[in-house]
Amino acid sequence: MKRDKVYLVLGGFHHPPISCVKEFKKLQVEKVAPSHCTGDLVREAFRKEYKENFIEYGVGKIIEIK
């Protein structure tokens, strides 16, 4: 079965285990934008893993997709 890559996942991930960062990479998620309810520890793990593909996200943030 052919799967398309996921370009962006954003929103509140509601305190997932830190292992979700590696799972996102396995699923070939290109960019992430976790909000505050993801939790600081996991948000920082996403920031470290995704580097320039980590998007700081929250209420009022506008994200342009071109």
C-alpha positions as a LaTeX table, in Angstrom:
\begin{tabular}{lrrr}
\hline
Residue & $x$ (\AA) & $y$ (\AA) & $z$ (\AA) \\
\hline
Met1 & 0.00 & 0.00 & 0.00 \\
Lys2 & 1.38 & 3.41 & $-0.99$ \\
Arg3 & 1.26 & 6.10 & 1.69 \\
Asp4 & 1.62 & 9.80 & 1.14 \\
Lys5 & 3.84 & 11.75 & 3.48 \\
Val6 & 2.24 & 13.93 & 6.13 \\
Tyr7 & 3.35 & 17.54 & 5.65 \\
Leu8 & 2.27 & 19.08 & 8.97 \\
Val9 & 0.74 & 17.98 & 12.26 \\
Leu10 & $-0.37$ & 20.79 & 14.54 \\
Gly11 & $-2.39$ & 21.22 & 17.66 \\
Gly12 & $-2.48$ & 20.01 & 21.21 \\
Phe13 & $-1.20$ & 16.47 & 21.56 \\
His14 & $-2.40$ & 16.27 & 25.20 \\
His15 & 0.73 & 15.08 & 27.03 \\
Pro16 & 1.80 & 12.15 & 24.84 \\
Pro17 & 4.77 & 9.95 & 25.72 \\
Ile18 & 8.11 & 11.31 & 24.50 \\
Ser19 & 8.35 & 8.28 & 22.19 \\
Cys20 & 5.75 & 9.94 & 19.93 \\
Val21 & 8.54 & 12.16 & 18.55 \\
Lys22 & 10.28 & 9.12 & 17.01 \\
Glu23 & 6.92 & 7.75 & 15.83 \\
Phe24 & 6.22 & 11.01 & 13.97 \\
Lys25 & 9.63 & 10.68 & 12.26 \\
Lys26 & 8.86 & 7.05 & 11.31 \\
Leu27 & 5.60 & 8.25 & 9.75 \\
Gln28 & 7.63 & 10.82 & 7.80 \\
Val29 & 5.82 & 13.81 & 9.28 \\
Glu30 & 7.72 & 16.72 & 7.73 \\
Lys31 & 6.77 & 19.56 & 10.11 \\
Val32 & 5.26 & 19.76 & 13.59 \\
Ala33 & 3.56 & 22.54 & 15.49 \\
Pro34 & 2.61 & 21.25 & 18.95 \\
Ser35 & 0.70 & 23.65 & 21.20 \\
His36 & 0.97 & 24.16 & 24.95 \\
Cys37 & $-1.06$ & 21.13 & 26.07 \\
Thr38 & 1.52 & 18.86 & 24.46 \\
Gly39 & 3.68 & 19.55 & 27.51 \\
Asp40 & 7.04 & 21.31 & 27.77 \\
Leu41 & 9.19 & 18.17 & 27.82 \\
Val42 & 7.69 & 16.72 & 24.63 \\
Arg43 & 7.57 & 20.13 & 22.89 \\
Glu44 & 11.30 & 20.52 & 23.52 \\
Ala45 & 11.95 & 16.99 & 22.21 \\
Phe46 & 10.05 & 17.91 & 19.02 \\
Arg47 & 12.05 & 21.16 & 18.76 \\
Lys48 & 15.34 & 19.27 & 19.09 \\
Glu49 & 14.39 & 16.52 & 16.61 \\
Tyr50 & 12.67 & 18.70 & 13.99 \\
Lys51 & 14.97 & 21.76 & 14.16 \\
Glu52 & 13.88 & 24.18 & 11.38 \\
Asn53 & 10.76 & 22.06 & 10.78 \\
Phe54 & 9.47 & 22.79 & 14.30 \\
Ile55 & 6.89 & 25.58 & 14.23 \\
Glu56 & 6.22 & 27.61 & 17.36 \\
Tyr57 & 2.45 & 27.46 & 17.59 \\
Gly58 & $-0.29$ & 28.89 & 19.77 \\
Val59 & $-3.45$ & 30.95 & 19.81 \\
Gly60 & $-3.42$ & 33.65 & 17.14 \\
Lys61 & $-0.46$ & 32.20 & 15.22 \\
Ile62 & $-0.86$ & 32.34 & 11.45 \\
Ile63 & 0.86 & 29.58 & 9.49 \\
Glu64 & 1.14 & 30.06 & 5.73 \\
Ile65 & 1.41 & 26.92 & 3.62 \\
Lys66 & 2.66 & 27.56 & 0.12 \\
\hline
\end{tabular}
